[in-house]
Amino acid sequence: MMITVITPTYNRAELVQATIKSVLAQSYTDWELVLVDDGSTDNTEEAIQHFLSDKRISYHKKHNSGQADSLNYGVARAKGEFIVFLDSDDEAYPNWLETVVKEITPELGVLSVGAIRKFSDGSTIEEGMNVFHLFGESIKLKFTCGSFFIRKEVFDAVGGYDISLNSNIQTDLGYRILAHLRKVNLHYKVVPGYLMQINVHLGERIRTNWNRRREGGMKFLKKHYDFLYQYDKKEISNIYAAIAFSSHKLRLKKEAVGLLLKAIQHNPFRFINYLRVVRYAIS
């Protein structure tokens, strides 16, 4: 079974090489790597040329249109039955694909694996599954790149990534996929182990772009508010608190406090938010 690995990249000529090497080192060899260059202005194209001698690797350069559009662009060129996204600053461990392929059965729509987050000082933490309270059950999965394997026909059926979102694109996709799996009677599975590495560095990442996180969080909550209100009001509270943190980082004091009050309204028993109100109001 072929697995398609899709790696979007933008101005990461040095970092993306380690990502490519980690795919080349896989013990499972029936894969293709689709590199999508989102209009890099550095020497990315030159840096990866020597990897293209491996016919399993393809390189596509397009105009700059953002991560979500680049991921969709890569899927449109995928030949594998399952797809997985691997960020251009992260790495897969050698048994990543082999371990997952052994678990794939016809009734599975998605699979998730754990990750190791590695910091610049060499320290690491293990990241297991997140818990989503949806459809009257607790669902343990991890939607992040490198951890989430998706049957391509499922990705296509839900319409891929929402390019209107500035952030939270993985969770948005995950929600829509879970709803679709219920309709078509496909299942999900957690694969044991921590099989890929998220490298935390000082370069640009969406998770530290506070304006994008603020705007993306607001759009995401507007899109999924009714869905979450039905199944998990506490998650609405968490999202409001996350947006408030971005507003706080942007020194939007009044907005940050207002968002925290909405977080408290949806989950009055998360007491840390009361402390945050005071901190955000006086800082």
N, C-alpha and C positions, 0 to 999 in steps of 0.2 A: 504494500500500500504506500503510495506516494504521499508525503506530507509537504505542504508548501509553507515555508517560513518567509514572512514578509517583513522587511526592515525599512522603515522610512528614515531618511536622514537629512539633516540640514546643517552645513558647516561643521561637520565633525570628522574631518579627514583623518585625524589621529585615532579617535575613539572607535570609529566604525571598523577599523581594521581588526581590533580585538574581537568584536562581535562576529565578524566573518570567520575568523580563525576558530572561534568556538563552535560554529556550525560545521566547518570542515573537519573538526575533531570528533564528530559524532560517531558512535559505534554503529548506529543504524545509518545506512547509506542511501536508502531510497527517498531522497528529499530533493527539493529545489529551493533555492534562495532567490527571492525577488527583491532587489534593492531599488528603492524609489527615492531618487534625489529630488527634494522639494526646492529646486532652484538654488543650490548652494553657490556661494560666491567665493569660496576658498578653493583649495586644490583637491577636493573630494574625488572628482573623476580621475585625476591622475593617480591618487593614492591607492585606488582599488583596481586599477587596470590589470595588474599582474594576477589578481584573483580570478579574472574572467576567463582564464585559460581552462578553468573547470566549467564544463558545459552545463552543470547544474545551477550555475550562478548567472543571473541576468541583471543588467543595469539599465535603469530607465530614468532619464532626466527630464523634468517638466518644469513649468512655471511655478513659482511659489504660491501655494494655495492653502497651506496649513496641514496639520497632522491628519485630521479626519479624512480629508479629501485624498491625501496621499495613501492612506490605508485602503480606502475604497479602490483607488487606482491600482494598487498592488493586487487586490483580490480579483479584479477584472482580468488579470493576466495569470492567475493561478491555475495550475493543472491538477493539483492534489485533491484528494477526497476530503482531507482535513486540512485546515489552515491554522496557523498560529503566528502571532505578531511578536517580534523581538526588537526592542528599541535599540538604536544605534550606539548607545552607551552602556548596554548590558551584555551579559555573556551567559551562554547555556553550558551546563556541565556535560561531559561526554556521553552520559547515559540518558540524557533528557528525552530524546526522541524514542530510543529503544524501549525505555520503561513505559512510555505512554502508549506506543503502538501495541504492546502486548496486552493492554487493557481494553482496546477498542473492540466493540461488538456491534452488530447491526442495529441494535435498539438504542445506541447511545448517540445523542446529539452534540453534547459537549463534555469535556473533561477538564479538571483543574489540578494543578500541581502547586506545591509550596515553593517559596523562594527564600534566598538568603540576601539580606540587605547588607552591603559592605560599605563602610565609611572610609573617608580618605586617610584616617589614622590606622586603618587595618582592622578595626573592630567590626564585628558582625552581629546581626540579630536574625532570628528565624521568623519568617512570616508565613503563617498557616492560612487557613481559610477564614473568610469573613462570614458572618451570619446574617442572612436576610430573612425577615419575617414576612412572608408573602403567601397568599392563597391559603391562609390558615395553617401554615407549617413553617418550621425553621429550616432554611436551606443553607447549607454550607458550601460555598464556592469562592473562587478568587477570579475576578474578572480582568486583572491587570495583564499587560503585555508580557509574554513569556510564560505565563501561568495558565492561560485560557486557550484550550484547543477547541475548535469549532468545526462541525461538519459544514462544508462549503455550501451545500444546498440550504442549510438552515440560515447561514449568514445572508445568502441571496434572498431568501424568503422574507426576512424582516427588513430588507432594504439597506443593509449595511450601516455604516456610521452616519450620524446626523451631523452634517457639515455646518449647521447653523450654531452649534454649541462651541463655546470657547474652551470649555473644560468639562470634566465629568463624562467624557464620551464613552469610557469603558463601562461605567455603571449603567448609563442610558442603554447601551447595546445589550448589556446583560439582562436588564429588566425585560426588554422586548423579546430576547431569545427565550427566557424562561416562560413567558406567556405563550410563545409559539410552541415550545416543546409540549406544553399541556394540550394544545389543540391537536397536534399530530401524533401524540402518544410516543414521543421519544423521551429518553431519560438523560440524566446527568450523573457524573461520577467523580469522586475525588481519588486521585492517584497518590498513594503514600510517598512521602519523601520531599526533599527540597532540591529541586532539579535545575534551578537557574539562579543567576546572581544579578541583583540590581546594584549598580555601582553609583554611589552618591558622590557627586563631585561639585566643584564650584562653578561649572559652566551653567548656561541657561537651561532651565527645566520648567515645565508647566507648573509643577507643584510650588515653585517659588516666584511665579509671576502673579503677583497679588491682584492686579487689575483683571487679568484673564480669569483667574479663579473666582473673583467676585462676580464678574459678568456671567461667566459660565454657570456658576452656582445658581444665580437668579433665574437664568433661562431653564436650567435643569429642573428647578423646583416648580416653576410655572408649568412646565410640561408634564410633570409627574405628580403634582400635588394631590389631585383627586384619587389617583391610584394608591399613593402612600397613605392618604387619609383613611382609605378603606381598610388597609392592611397593617400599617405600621406608623402611627403618629409619632412615636419616639424617633424614627428616622427623619421625619420632618424637622423635629427639634434639633437633631444633630446637624442637619444641613443648614438650618438657620444659624447655628452656632459657628459652623465652618465659614459661612459667608461673613458673619460678624468679625471673625478673626482677620479675614482679608481686608475688610473695611477698616479695622483697627490698624493694620499694617500700613494702610494708605492714609492714615490720620483723619479718617472720616468719623469723628467721635460720635456725633449725634446718630448717624446711621448705624454704627456698630452697636450702640446701646439699644436702639430700637429693634434691631434684629435679634439681639439677645432676649429682649422682653417677649418677642414672638416665640423664641425657642423655649422659654419658660412656660409660656401659655400652652404649648403642645406637650410639654413634659415637665410639670412642676416639681417633680421629685429628683431631678438632676441638679443637685445643690451647687455644684461647681459653677453653674451659670450665674447664680446670684453673686458669687464672688467676682466673676468676670465683669458683671455690670458695674460694680464699684471700681474695679481696676481700669476698665475702658473709659469710665466717666471722668476719672481724675488724671489719667495719663495723657 
